[in-house]
Amino acid sequence: MNKVLFFAHLRDAIGEEYLKVDASGKTVAELKADLALQYDLPKMDTVMTAINEEFASNDEVIHDGDEIAFIPPVSGG
């Protein structure tokens, strides 16, 4: 199992701070696509991803026990 953390508008869209999912063997891109469909998540293509607190690319493979975080771009003034 994997813990998937969500931040900013993604957390609002999911309604939870995190989900427990089985993403082992999937790429980051596959997980993004699955979650976007299941939860109607907006703009997943612009979201940065971290696996175990290190930034990861879309082709990175997720392993059992990995913690994945989806971090939308931040703007400020």
Buried (B, 14 or more C-beta within 10 A) or exposed (E): EBBBBBBEEBBEBBEEEBBEBEBEEBBBBBBBBEBBEEBEBEEBEEBEBBBEEEEBEBEBBBEEEBBBBBBBEEEEE
